[in-house]
Amino acid sequence: MDTSPHNFAALFKQLGLPNSHQEIDAFLAAHRLADGQALADAPFWNAAQAEFLREALEEDSDWAEEVDELACRLSR
C-alpha cells in the first residue's frame, strides 16, 4: 500500500524532477502546454513521465488531483 504523501511537491519528485518550491516555480515558468494539448502529450516529458501522467488520469489514481493541478498550471 502506498502511504507516501500525494501533494504537488511529491508529484514532482515522483516524476524525477527537482521539487523545491523555487524549482517547481521555475519549471512552471519555463514550460507551457499548447492550446488543446493533453498533459501527457507535451514534448518536455520523457516516455516514463508521460505514461505515469496518462495512467494517473485514466485510472483516477491517488495522483489524479495533483496531475490535474499540474495540467491547469501549465495551461495558457
N, C-alpha and C positions, 0 to 999 in steps of 0.2 A: 504494500500500500504506500502510495506517495504522500508523504507528510510534509514535503518542502513547501515553503510559502509560495503562493501564486500571486505575486504582485508585479508591477511594471519593471522594477529593477531585476527581479528574479527571472522575468521573461528574457531580458537582455542577456543575462548570464546563461540561461538555457539555450539561447541562440549562439552562444560563444562570443558574445560582444562585450566590450567594456560596459560596466553597469553602474558607475558612479553617476550622481545627478548631473554633473558637468558633462560627462561623456555621453550620456543619453541625450541631453540638450544639443550637443554638437552633432550627434548622429541625426537627430530630427531636423536640425537646421540644414544639413548637407544632403538630405535625401527627400524626395517627393515622389508620390505616385502620379502617373499620368492620368488624365481625366478618364474615368471608367475602367482603370486598370485594377485588377484584383491584387490584393496584397501579395499573395504568393507568387504572382507573375512578374513582380518587379525585378529588374535586372541586377539589383545590388545584393540579392540573396544567392548563396550557393545552393546546390541541389538539396542538401540535407536540411538547411534552414527553410527553404520553400516547402518541402514536404512536411516538416513539422507544423508550419503555419497553416497549410492546407488541411492537414489532418485535425488540427485543433479546432478548426471551424466546422469541418464536415462531421466530426464525431461529437461536437459540443462538449469538448473536454474541459477539464478544470482550468485550462489556459484560455479558453474561448473569450472570456471577458477582456483579458489583457490584450489578446490578439486583435479584438475589435477596437480597443482603445488605440493600439498602435496604428491600425488602418486609418482611423479618424485623424490621428495626429500627423500622419504622412500625407493626407489628402490636401488638396489645394483649397 
